[in-house]
Amino acid sequence: MINKASDQIEILPVSLLDAQRQLVEEMQQISEAMSIGLGWHYLLDLSWAAHHLGPRAGMRVMDAGAGTGIMQWWLADQGVDVISADRQSRAHLSTGIRRRYRIKGLRHSDLDPLLLTFRDFLPSRSPRHWLQYPHKLAGSLRLWLEKTEPAAGKGTIVIYNQDLQSIPDIADNSVDAIVSISALEHNSPEGLRDCLTELIRVLKPGGKLVATLVAAKDQDWFHEPSKGWCYTEATLRDIFNLPNNCPSNYDRYDELFETLQDCRELRDRLADFYFQSGSNGMPWGIWDLRYQPVGVVKVKFSE
């Protein structure tokens, strides 16, 4: 089916938290249930991307730069079959995750056999979570002993440990849609261009790529703590090959940034890992914004 959606570029406004409240709560619930901390702006990214993706049961979607992030699990809950692609290996994916979802490796090396490991019993490095250690231990043992099967209706997640600049195991025109949550900016501008070439190659005509990255106002720059590039509108239009009439709200950059800085909901929901390091997007948990998220929709039109 040919998707009639149009290309667009949008700095993600905090109004998404209310406009997409149901999606926001669904993502938060998965985060809490699976003990996966969210990046400070990820509730904006995830809700925006999920809304524009419009997933349907039976779709085949690539989560590009998935890591162990929330989007792939949410998609599987919608009955979507997911190709979970990331340059970092997930071969040792935890027992808890693999009991909850139907997961397999694209290649033999992409996913190790399911074995119970000491890691499955250890609490996180956050001191306050050590108090919950007995509950984590009991839960891990229960998951293992019960040998539960994923709930009916969930999609399958295929783990693919591969750099997005070269994904030769995925055929041309073979995925219905592609989503990427704050991952592509961890490539250089040249690397991002190579990633886009590969992603568009595997996308079916009429399918869309829905990606969130990081916005820059006047010039591209590299944010060292988060190891990511911040991109101007001109750069994103060029790399994503967006038409001149593609809608954008970059002209509201300062207004949107000020509103984001004042967002108490995101500030109060900062994940534990921000308070444990100065090498991240919000060093030592101090609410001091240096950038804001931006979303891009790119439709692959038939030639």
ZIMO-V551004 format. One record per residue. RES is the residue in three letters. PHI is phi as a letter, one per 20 degrees, with the letter a starting at -180 (* if undefined). Layout:
[[RES & PHI] [RES & PHI]]
This chain:
[[MET & *] [ILE & e] [ASN & e] [LYS & e] [ALA & f] [SER & d] [ASP & f] [GLN & a] [ILE & c] [GLU & b] [ILE & f] [LEU & e] [PRO & e] [VAL & f] [SER & f] [LEU & g] [LEU & g] [ASP & e] [ALA & f] [GLN & d] [ARG & g] [GLN & f] [LEU & f] [VAL & g] [GLU & f] [GLU & f] [MET & f] [GLN & f] [GLN & f] [ILE & f] [SER & g] [GLU & f] [ALA & f] [MET & d] [SER & l] [ILE & d] [GLY & f] [LEU & d] [GLY & g] [TRP & g] [HIS & d] [TYR & f] [LEU & f] [LEU & f] [ASP & g] [LEU & f] [SER & f] [TRP & f] [ALA & f] [ALA & f] [HIS & f] [HIS & f] [LEU & f] [GLY & l] [PRO & f] [ARG & c] [ALA & g] [GLY & n] [MET & f] [ARG & d] [VAL & c] [MET & e] [ASP & e] [ALA & e] [GLY & m] [ALA & f] [GLY & l] [THR & d] [GLY & f] [ILE & f] [MET & g] [GLN & f] [TRP & f] [TRP & f] [LEU & f] [ALA & f] [ASP & f] [GLN & e] [GLY & n] [VAL & e] [ASP & e] [VAL & d] [ILE & e] [SER & e] [ALA & d] [ASP & a] [ARG & f] [GLN & e] [SER & f] [ARG & d] [ALA & f] [HIS & d] [LEU & g] [SER & f] [THR & g] [GLY & g] [ILE & f] [ARG & f] [ARG & e] [ARG & e] [TYR & c] [ARG & e] [ILE & c] [LYS & b] [GLY & e] [LEU & f] [ARG & d] [HIS & g] [SER & f] [ASP & f] [LEU & b] [ASP & f] [PRO & g] [LEU & f] [LEU & c] [LEU & e] [THR & c] [PHE & g] [ARG & f] [ASP & f] [PHE & d] [LEU & e] [PRO & f] [SER & f] [ARG & f] [SER & f] [PRO & g] [ARG & f] [HIS & e] [TRP & f] [LEU & f] [GLN & e] [TYR & g] [PRO & g] [HIS & f] [LYS & f] [LEU & f] [ALA & f] [GLY & f] [SER & f] [LEU & f] [ARG & f] [LEU & g] [TRP & f] [LEU & f] [GLU & f] [LYS & l] [THR & f] [GLU & d] [PRO & g] [ALA & f] [ALA & f] [GLY & n] [LYS & e] [GLY & f] [THR & e] [ILE & d] [VAL & d] [ILE & e] [TYR & c] [ASN & e] [GLN & b] [ASP & f] [LEU & f] [GLN & f] [SER & b] [ILE & c] [PRO & f] [ASP & e] [ILE & d] [ALA & f] [ASP & g] [ASN & l] [SER & d] [VAL & d] [ASP & f] [ALA & b] [ILE & c] [VAL & c] [SER & b] [ILE & d] [SER & l] [ALA & c] [LEU & f] [GLU & f] [HIS & e] [ASN & d] [SER & f] [PRO & g] [GLU & f] [GLY & f] [LEU & f] [ARG & f] [ASP & f] [CYS & f] [LEU & f] [THR & g] [GLU & f] [LEU & f] [ILE & f] [ARG & g] [VAL & e] [LEU & f] [LYS & f] [PRO & g] [GLY & n] [GLY & e] [LYS & c] [LEU & e] [VAL & d] [ALA & c] [THR & d] [LEU & c] [VAL & c] [ALA & e] [ALA & c] [LYS & e] [ASP & d] [GLN & b] [ASP & f] [TRP & b] [PHE & d] [HIS & e] [GLU & f] [PRO & g] [SER & e] [LYS & l] [GLY & c] [TRP & e] [CYS & d] [TYR & d] [THR & f] [GLU & g] [ALA & f] [THR & f] [LEU & f] [ARG & f] [ASP & f] [ILE & f] [PHE & e] [ASN & l] [LEU & e] [PRO & f] [ASN & f] [ASN & e] [CYS & f] [PRO & f] [SER & b] [ASN & d] [TYR & g] [ASP & f] [ARG & d] [TYR & g] [ASP & f] [GLU & f] [LEU & f] [PHE & f] [GLU & f] [THR & f] [LEU & f] [GLN & f] [ASP & e] [CYS & f] [ARG & f] [GLU & g] [LEU & f] [ARG & f] [ASP & f] [ARG & d] [LEU & g] [ALA & f] [ASP & g] [PHE & f] [TYR & f] [PHE & e] [GLN & d] [SER & b] [GLY & e] [SER & d] [ASN & b] [GLY & f] [MET & b] [PRO & g] [TRP & l] [GLY & m] [ILE & e] [TRP & f] [ASP & b] [LEU & f] [ARG & d] [TYR & b] [GLN & b] [PRO & f] [VAL & c] [GLY & d] [VAL & c] [VAL & d] [LYS & c] [VAL & e] [LYS & e] [PHE & e] [SER & f] [GLU & f]]
